[in-house]
Amino acid sequence: MSRASRVFPAFLAIVAATAALAQQPPPVRVRGTIEQSDGSTLVVKTRAGETLAIKLADNARVSGLIPISLSDIKPGSYVGSAAVPRGDGTWRALEVHVFPEAQRGLGEGHRLSISSRKAP
């Protein structure tokens, strides 16, 4: 058996393993209300009214939301916002999230620096 005939199958196995790892789906984020939990399975009612049974991975992260007031947001708070531009060039926040300090730097969004209150 030639060297090439021994090396080629090993090369194919490495390529196949790499392709399998690269095809793992990205994480899926679901927003809704947890209706029921049973071990590592959650039954979630989504905002659209759909009911989903979700099997959690061993390393799954679950987060929740609690209402706060604007006065609870302090300088230096780690926040995220969804906003839409208004016709006058300003932005209207649809929602503002205040994240725990431990989540800073986890890549849950992108930092945007706006030097004025006007929409770009």
C-alpha positions, -999 to 999 in steps of 0.1 A, spaced: 0 0 0 15 33 -10 19 62 14 -6 83 -5 -33 56 -2 -28 56 36 -26 94 41 -57 103 19 -83 85 40 -69 102 71 -71 135 53 -107 129 43 -116 120 79 -101 153 92 -120 173 65 -153 155 73 -148 161 111 -141 198 104 -171 202 82 -193 186 108 -181 210 135 -186 240 111 -222 230 104 -234 233 140 -264 257 140 -260 291 158 -278 295 191 -315 303 190 -329 330 212 -365 326 223 -385 352 241 -416 343 260 -430 331 292 -419 298 308 -452 279 313 -437 247 327 -403 231 334 -395 194 337 -358 186 342 -340 201 312 -371 207 292 -390 240 292 -424 247 278 -424 283 266 -452 305 253 -437 329 228 -447 365 223 -465 354 191 -486 329 212 -468 298 200 -461 271 226 -426 255 223 -411 225 241 -374 233 244 -348 208 254 -319 227 270 -283 219 265 -262 211 296 -246 246 293 -277 265 284 -282 300 298 -316 313 308 -322 350 316 -352 368 328 -366 403 327 -379 424 356 -394 459 352 -373 488 365 -378 526 364 -356 551 346 -342 562 379 -327 527 384 -303 533 355 -271 548 368 -240 562 351 -218 533 341 -247 508 339 -243 482 312 -273 488 289 -286 478 256 -314 494 236 -336 489 206 -345 522 190 -360 536 159 -353 569 142 -380 596 143 -388 620 115 -371 649 134 -337 631 135 -340 619 171 -343 583 183 -372 567 201 -362 538 224 -385 508 221 -368 490 250 -338 494 272 -321 465 289 -299 469 320 -275 439 320 -257 425 351 -221 437 352 -210 400 348 -224 400 313 -203 430 302 -181 419 272 -200 387 264 -208 399 229 -245 402 234 -246 433 211 -225 459 195 -212 491 210 -224 522 192 -210 556 200 -233 584 191 -218 619 197 -252 637 193 -288 630 199 -296 632 162 -301 601 141 -274 595 115 
